[in-house]
Amino acid sequence: MSDLKNRQIKLAARPVGMVKPSDFALSTEHTTQPGPGEVLVKVQYISLDPAMRGWMNEGRSYIRPVGIGEVMRAGGIGRVIASGDAKVAVGDTVTATTGVQDYALIKATDVVKVDPRVAPLPRYLGVLGMPGMTAYFGLLDVGQPKPGETVVVSAAAGAVGSVAGQIAKIKGCRVVGLAGGADKCRAVVDEFGFDAAIDYKHEDVRKKLREYCPKGIDVYFDNVGGPILEAALANLAAKARIVLCGAISQYNAAADDLRGPRNYMTLLVNRARMEGFVVFDYAARYAEAARAMAGWIAEGKLKAREDIVDGLETFPQTLLKLFRGENVGKLVIKVSNG
């Protein structure tokens, strides 16, 4: 196995503002045989997530930053081709933090075996992976929606938002999504089943929120931050819950251009709650979420969509696609056929 050439995308520089292709470097190394308790995984798909932008920044966070010269952190799925642990066999399909590379040497305790017969492999990086877990626990545990309430979701055509909105519908809520462009808004309503969609690029968001949420917003699932968060805060119902999942509109902003909610006092006026969360805190309950969502998929209540781009070497440009909002559903890169 040591003669296998392993292409790796490494972090070459800490991004300033919008991430650039020059912030990464492609190198080729040789794989090594797994030692006791390790497995070697041939990566088939890697996940692209907004959180990657935060992982590139130096400073205190919920996880250490990717070091300069290190393989870029990413979740992935692939096939075990060599194993130093009796509990993981050659041929097993596993998910793990593989990094952006062809082959990943990983501790056996850090991989999760999945059944490729149950769902397409990219789905384990989307609805049945971290985005799905994020939507499930963020909405249900933090947002705590009740039947009949109005739920608003930003980035509603994305991997997390599309699932969060569908779960809210399953729980008997009225759901309004925000997305950029007419095509995405059509997908939000026609494909993902939201009650309404607002095109934040071409419509007055505050006006439309008042129109679609005449009694106010009971739960706001925020993926974007910035002006959209302010618009939602301006139309809260009493005792509203705001789920702070992400702020993709702010991730590439310079430090002196960051925009937080100026109207946060609406939380006081409406006796509302705004709470951030990190999905990794729910790791012990991932199986619960996976069972629930697999059941909803089987029942036709939950739809999944993946946006698949071919080629490990496309990572820098494909990542830009994510931050430009050009994907619908879960964005993944196909690395190999396995």
C-alpha positions as a Python dict, from the first residue, in 0.01 Angstrom:
ca = {
    (1, 'M'): (0, 0, 0),
    (2, 'S'): (291, 238, 58),
    (3, 'D'): (338, 288, -318),
    (4, 'L'): (-7, 444, -367),
    (5, 'K'): (13, 808, -466),
    (6, 'N'): (-205, 1027, -250),
    (7, 'R'): (-310, 1367, -382),
    (8, 'Q'): (-377, 1611, -99),
    (9, 'I'): (-523, 1961, -87),
    (10, 'K'): (-339, 2152, 186),
    (11, 'L'): (-404, 2490, 342),
    (12, 'A'): (-132, 2719, 205),
    (13, 'A'): (-241, 3050, 361),
    (14, 'R'): (-503, 3181, 598),
    (15, 'P'): (-772, 3349, 388),
    (16, 'V'): (-828, 3721, 419),
    (17, 'G'): (-1185, 3803, 320),
    (18, 'M'): (-1325, 3572, 54),
    (19, 'V'): (-1137, 3245, 29),
    (20, 'K'): (-917, 3219, -282),
    (21, 'P'): (-779, 2923, -479),
    (22, 'S'): (-429, 3045, -390),
    (23, 'D'): (-507, 2972, -23),
    (24, 'F'): (-465, 2603, -109),
    (25, 'A'): (-191, 2388, -257),
    (26, 'L'): (-209, 2048, -427),
    (27, 'S'): (66, 1803, -334),
    (28, 'T'): (127, 1432, -382),
    (29, 'E'): (248, 1205, -104),
    (30, 'H'): (274, 828, -64),
    (31, 'T'): (34, 633, 154),
    (32, 'T'): (151, 433, 454),
    (33, 'Q'): (34, 97, 584),
    (34, 'P'): (-207, 126, 878),
    (35, 'G'): (-65, 39, 1217),
    (36, 'P'): (-252, -130, 1504),
    (37, 'G'): (-587, 39, 1556),
    (38, 'E'): (-574, 224, 1223),
    (39, 'V'): (-745, 187, 887),
    (40, 'L'): (-659, 314, 539),
    (41, 'V'): (-960, 452, 353),
    (42, 'K'): (-986, 517, -19),
    (43, 'V'): (-1194, 832, -27),
    (44, 'Q'): (-1489, 830, -268),
    (45, 'Y'): (-1671, 1154, -180),
    (46, 'I'): (-1586, 1455, 34),
    (47, 'S'): (-1826, 1701, 191),
    (48, 'L'): (-1806, 2077, 139),
    (49, 'D'): (-1951, 2275, 428),
    (50, 'P'): (-1970, 2644, 527),
    (51, 'A'): (-1794, 2555, 853),
    (52, 'M'): (-1475, 2500, 651),
    (53, 'R'): (-1427, 2877, 633),
    (54, 'G'): (-1412, 2902, 1011),
    (55, 'W'): (-1171, 2610, 1036),
    (56, 'M'): (-918, 2810, 831),
    (57, 'N'): (-911, 3099, 1078),
    (58, 'E'): (-661, 3119, 1359),
    (59, 'G'): (-813, 3178, 1699),
    (60, 'R'): (-1037, 3026, 1963),
    (61, 'S'): (-1327, 2817, 1837),
    (62, 'Y'): (-1508, 2490, 1905),
    (63, 'I'): (-1235, 2304, 1710),
    (64, 'R'): (-870, 2380, 1648),
    (65, 'P'): (-792, 2555, 1319),
    (66, 'V'): (-640, 2370, 1026),
    (67, 'G'): (-266, 2437, 1036),
    (68, 'I'): (-77, 2591, 746),
    (69, 'G'): (60, 2303, 541),
    (70, 'E'): (-195, 2056, 678),
    (71, 'V'): (-446, 1863, 469),
    (72, 'M'): (-769, 2062, 456),
    (73, 'R'): (-1020, 1920, 701),
    (74, 'A'): (-1333, 1764, 549),
    (75, 'G'): (-1583, 1494, 617),
    (76, 'G'): (-1580, 1209, 371),
    (77, 'I'): (-1697, 862, 284),
    (78, 'G'): (-1498, 580, 133),
    (79, 'R'): (-1394, 217, 133),
    (80, 'V'): (-1147, 56, 373),
    (81, 'I'): (-858, -91, 172),
    (82, 'A'): (-630, -192, 462),
    (83, 'S'): (-706, -243, 829),
    (84, 'G'): (-510, -278, 1151),
    (85, 'D'): (-822, -331, 1362),
    (86, 'A'): (-1033, -645, 1381),
    (87, 'K'): (-1356, -445, 1417),
    (88, 'V'): (-1318, -279, 1076),
    (89, 'A'): (-1276, -505, 774),
    (90, 'V'): (-1129, -442, 432),
    (91, 'G'): (-1420, -357, 205),
    (92, 'D'): (-1624, -179, 473),
    (93, 'T'): (-1774, 155, 371),
    (94, 'V'): (-1713, 419, 635),
    (95, 'T'): (-1764, 787, 705),
    (96, 'A'): (-1502, 992, 889),
    (97, 'T'): (-1307, 1314, 887),
    (98, 'T'): (-1099, 1209, 589),
    (99, 'G'): (-960, 1542, 477),
    (100, 'V'): (-940, 1652, 114),
    (101, 'Q'): (-726, 1370, -23),
    (102, 'D'): (-738, 1041, -211),
    (103, 'Y'): (-647, 821, 85),
    (104, 'A'): (-691, 877, 458),
    (105, 'L'): (-511, 700, 742),
    (106, 'I'): (-755, 713, 1033),
    (107, 'K'): (-796, 565, 1381),
    (108, 'A'): (-1046, 280, 1362),
    (109, 'T'): (-1239, 434, 1652),
    (110, 'D'): (-1295, 749, 1445),
    (111, 'V'): (-1479, 583, 1154),
    (112, 'V'): (-1848, 495, 1132),
    (113, 'K'): (-1953, 200, 920),
    (114, 'V'): (-2248, 255, 686),
    (115, 'D'): (-2440, 31, 450),
    (116, 'P'): (-2399, 141, 86),
    (117, 'R'): (-2707, -64, -6),
    (118, 'V'): (-2937, 156, 203),
    (119, 'A'): (-2866, 491, 37),
    (120, 'P'): (-2635, 647, -224),
    (121, 'L'): (-2298, 728, -71),
    (122, 'P'): (-2332, 1111, -100),
    (123, 'R'): (-2649, 1093, 110),
    (124, 'Y'): (-2437, 990, 409),
    (125, 'L'): (-2265, 1329, 378),
    (126, 'G'): (-2596, 1514, 348),
    (127, 'V'): (-2932, 1422, 497),
    (128, 'L'): (-2787, 1116, 674),
    (129, 'G'): (-2465, 1299, 766),
    (130, 'M'): (-2358, 1614, 947),
    (131, 'P'): (-2596, 1854, 765),
    (132, 'G'): (-2892, 1632, 846),
    (133, 'M'): (-2783, 1599, 1209),
    (134, 'T'): (-2742, 1976, 1225),
    (135, 'A'): (-3092, 2037, 1092),
    (136, 'Y'): (-3249, 1773, 1318),
    (137, 'F'): (-3097, 1878, 1649),
    (138, 'G'): (-3091, 2249, 1573),
    (139, 'L'): (-3458, 2259, 1486),
    (140, 'L'): (-3599, 2007, 1732),
    (141, 'D'): (-3376, 2053, 2038),
    (142, 'V'): (-3295, 2423, 2011),
    (143, 'G'): (-3594, 2555, 1814),
    (144, 'Q'): (-3854, 2328, 1974),
    (145, 'P'): (-4127, 2388, 1713),
    (146, 'K'): (-4489, 2316, 1798),
    (147, 'P'): (-4765, 2215, 1554),
    (148, 'G'): (-4925, 2519, 1395),
    (149, 'E'): (-4631, 2750, 1457),
    (150, 'T'): (-4458, 2950, 1184),
    (151, 'V'): (-4098, 2850, 1112),
    (152, 'V'): (-3867, 3057, 889),
    (153, 'V'): (-3546, 2909, 749),
    (154, 'S'): (-3267, 3099, 576),
    (155, 'A'): (-3045, 2937, 311),
    (156, 'A'): (-3350, 2717, 259),
    (157, 'A'): (-3218, 2554, -59),
    (158, 'G'): (-2895, 2445, 109),
    (159, 'A'): (-2796, 2118, 271),
    (160, 'V'): (-2904, 2215, 623),
    (161, 'G'): (-3185, 2458, 551),
    (162, 'S'): (-3372, 2230, 312),
    (163, 'V'): (-3377, 1954, 572),
    (164, 'A'): (-3466, 2182, 864),
    (165, 'G'): (-3767, 2315, 675),
    (166, 'Q'): (-3888, 1970, 579),
    (167, 'I'): (-3861, 1849, 938),
    (168, 'A'): (-4065, 2152, 1048),
    (169, 'K'): (-4335, 2052, 797),
    (170, 'I'): (-4327, 1695, 926),
    (171, 'K'): (-4385, 1837, 1276),
    (172, 'G'): (-4695, 2023, 1160),
    (173, 'C'): (-4557, 2375, 1118),
    (174, 'R'): (-4609, 2637, 851),
    (175, 'V'): (-4270, 2696, 688),
    (176, 'V'): (-4128, 2991, 495),
    (177, 'G'): (-3785, 2968, 333),
    (178, 'L'): (-3540, 3233, 216),
    (179, 'A'): (-3323, 3159, -86),
    (180, 'G'): (-3136, 3346, -357),
    (181, 'G'): (-3295, 3347, -701),
    (182, 'A'): (-3616, 3226, -863),
    (183, 'D'): (-3486, 2876, -938),
    (184, 'K'): (-3390, 2813, -576),
    (185, 'C'): (-3719, 2949, -451),
    (186, 'R'): (-3907, 2715, -685),
    (187, 'A'): (-3707, 2421, -550),
    (188, 'V'): (-3780, 2527, -191),
    (189, 'V'): (-4156, 2517, -255),
    (190, 'D'): (-4201, 2256, -529),
    (191, 'E'): (-3929, 2008, -431),
    (192, 'F'): (-3883, 2053, -56),
    (193, 'G'): (-4246, 2135, 22),
    (194, 'F'): (-4218, 2469, 203),
    (195, 'D'): (-4535, 2677, 215),
    (196, 'A'): (-4366, 2986, 69),
    (197, 'A'): (-4026, 3115, -36),
    (198, 'I'): (-3874, 3464, -38),
    (199, 'D'): (-3608, 3558, -292),
    (200, 'Y'): (-3376, 3771, -83),
    (201, 'K'): (-3187, 3885, -394),
    (202, 'H'): (-3490, 4041, -563),
    (203, 'E'): (-3757, 4093, -296),
    (204, 'D'): (-3797, 4313, 12),
    (205, 'V'): (-3733, 4054, 283),
    (206, 'R'): (-3886, 4250, 569),
    (207, 'K'): (-4200, 4324, 372),
    (208, 'K'): (-4237, 3963, 258),
    (209, 'L'): (-4183, 3829, 610),
    (210, 'R'): (-4465, 4051, 735),
    (211, 'E'): (-4684, 3923, 450),
    (212, 'Y'): (-4609, 3553, 497),
    (213, 'C'): (-4584, 3564, 878),
    (214, 'P'): (-4868, 3799, 982),
    (215, 'K'): (-4860, 3673, 1341),
    (216, 'G'): (-4483, 3683, 1360),
    (217, 'I'): (-4209, 3420, 1344),
    (218, 'D'): (-4218, 3152, 1613),
    (219, 'V'): (-3893, 2977, 1515),
    (220, 'Y'): (-3620, 3125, 1297),
    (221, 'F'): (-3348, 2883, 1184),
    (222, 'D'): (-3058, 3106, 1083),
    (223, 'N'): (-2784, 2996, 846),
    (224, 'V'): (-2675, 3333, 709),
    (225, 'G'): (-2665, 3610, 972),
    (226, 'G'): (-2625, 3974, 869),
    (227, 'P'): (-2921, 4170, 727),
    (228, 'I'): (-3138, 3858, 693),
    (229, 'L'): (-3106, 3789, 1065),
    (230, 'E'): (-3202, 4150, 1136),
    (231, 'A'): (-3509, 4117, 912),
    (232, 'A'): (-3621, 3807, 1102),
    (233, 'L'): (-3563, 3972, 1441),
    (234, 'A'): (-3784, 4259, 1326),
    (235, 'N'): (-4082, 4023, 1287),
    (236, 'L'): (-4072, 3792, 1590),
    (237, 'A'): (-4371, 3649, 1770),
    (238, 'A'): (-4382, 3645, 2148),
    (239, 'K'): (-4161, 3373, 2298),
    (240, 'A'): (-3990, 3314, 1964),
    (241, 'R'): (-3681, 3093, 1939),
    (242, 'I'): (-3392, 3185, 1710),
    (243, 'V'): (-3160, 2897, 1622),
    (244, 'L'): (-2809, 3023, 1542),
    (245, 'C'): (-2675, 2754, 1312),
    (246, 'G'): (-2444, 2961, 1091),
    (247, 'A'): (-2370, 3299, 938),
    (248, 'I'): (-2239, 3230, 590),
    (249, 'S'): (-2293, 3591, 482),
    (250, 'Q'): (-2028, 3695, 736),
    (251, 'Y'): (-1766, 3419, 705),
    (252, 'N'): (-1562, 3592, 436),
    (253, 'A'): (-1602, 3946, 569),
    (254, 'A'): (-1302, 4138, 696),
    (255, 'A'): (-1294, 4182, 1074),
    (256, 'D'): (-1402, 4548, 1058),
    (257, 'D'): (-1687, 4465, 817),
    (258, 'L'): (-1859, 4202, 1031),
    (259, 'R'): (-2226, 4281, 1082),
    (260, 'G'): (-2416, 4160, 1384),
    (261, 'P'): (-2784, 4223, 1461),
    (262, 'R'): (-2835, 4587, 1554),
    (263, 'N'): (-3193, 4522, 1661),
    (264, 'Y'): (-3121, 4250, 1916),
    (265, 'M'): (-3342, 4430, 2171),
    (266, 'T'): (-3639, 4276, 1993),
    (267, 'L'): (-3544, 3964, 2188),
    (268, 'L'): (-3624, 4150, 2510),
    (269, 'V'): (-3946, 4305, 2379),
    (270, 'N'): (-4076, 3967, 2259),
    (271, 'R'): (-3934, 3762, 2547),
    (272, 'A'): (-3756, 3564, 2276),
    (273, 'R'): (-3451, 3337, 2296),
    (274, 'M'): (-3153, 3323, 2058),
    (275, 'E'): (-2923, 3025, 2102),
    (276, 'G'): (-2621, 2896, 1917),
    (277, 'F'): (-2528, 2529, 1895),
    (278, 'V'): (-2261, 2297, 1755),
    (279, 'V'): (-2377, 1968, 1612),
    (280, 'F'): (-2078, 1778, 1754),
    (281, 'D'): (-2231, 1823, 2100),
    (282, 'Y'): (-2504, 1579, 1994),
    (283, 'A'): (-2270, 1301, 1876),
    (284, 'A'): (-2407, 1051, 2127),
    (285, 'R'): (-2751, 1090, 1967),
    (286, 'Y'): (-2658, 1076, 1598),
    (287, 'A'): (-2808, 728, 1563),
    (288, 'E'): (-3143, 862, 1685),
    (289, 'A'): (-3148, 1130, 1418),
    (290, 'A'): (-3032, 893, 1144),
    (291, 'R'): (-3311, 646, 1226),
    (292, 'A'): (-3575, 917, 1223),
    (293, 'M'): (-3461, 1070, 896),
    (294, 'A'): (-3413, 736, 723),
    (295, 'G'): (-3771, 656, 820),
    (296, 'W'): (-3900, 985, 682),
    (297, 'I'): (-3711, 928, 356),
    (298, 'A'): (-3864, 579, 326),
    (299, 'E'): (-4209, 728, 385),
    (300, 'G'): (-4154, 993, 119),
    (301, 'K'): (-4177, 1276, 373),
    (302, 'L'): (-3815, 1390, 345),
    (303, 'K'): (-3643, 1457, 14),
    (304, 'A'): (-3269, 1472, -41),
    (305, 'R'): (-3070, 1639, -315),
    (306, 'E'): (-2697, 1636, -382),
    (307, 'D'): (-2492, 1867, -602),
    (308, 'I'): (-2196, 1650, -711),
    (309, 'V'): (-1880, 1788, -870),
    (310, 'D'): (-1614, 1555, -1011),
    (311, 'G'): (-1249, 1575, -919),
    (312, 'L'): (-1043, 1627, -603),
    (313, 'E'): (-843, 1895, -783),
    (314, 'T'): (-1158, 2108, -823),
    (315, 'F'): (-1181, 2166, -447),
    (316, 'P'): (-1068, 2533, -438),
    (317, 'Q'): (-1311, 2639, -711),
    (318, 'T'): (-1594, 2417, -586),
    (319, 'L'): (-1561, 2566, -238),
    (320, 'L'): (-1619, 2908, -393),
    (321, 'K'): (-1940, 2772, -545),
    (322, 'L'): (-2059, 2708, -190),
    (323, 'F'): (-1991, 3062, -69),
    (324, 'R'): (-2144, 3213, -381),
    (325, 'G'): (-2465, 3024, -309),
    (326, 'E'): (-2456, 2837, -640),
    (327, 'N'): (-2552, 2494, -507),
    (328, 'V'): (-2891, 2344, -430),
    (329, 'G'): (-2887, 2071, -167),
    (330, 'K'): (-2569, 1909, -40),
    (331, 'L'): (-2247, 2002, -221),
    (332, 'V'): (-1997, 1716, -251),
    (333, 'I'): (-1692, 1631, -457),
    (334, 'K'): (-1658, 1288, -613),
    (335, 'V'): (-1302, 1174, -563),
    (336, 'S'): (-1314, 818, -696),
    (337, 'N'): (-1539, 525, -773),
    (338, 'G'): (-1387, 330, -487),
}
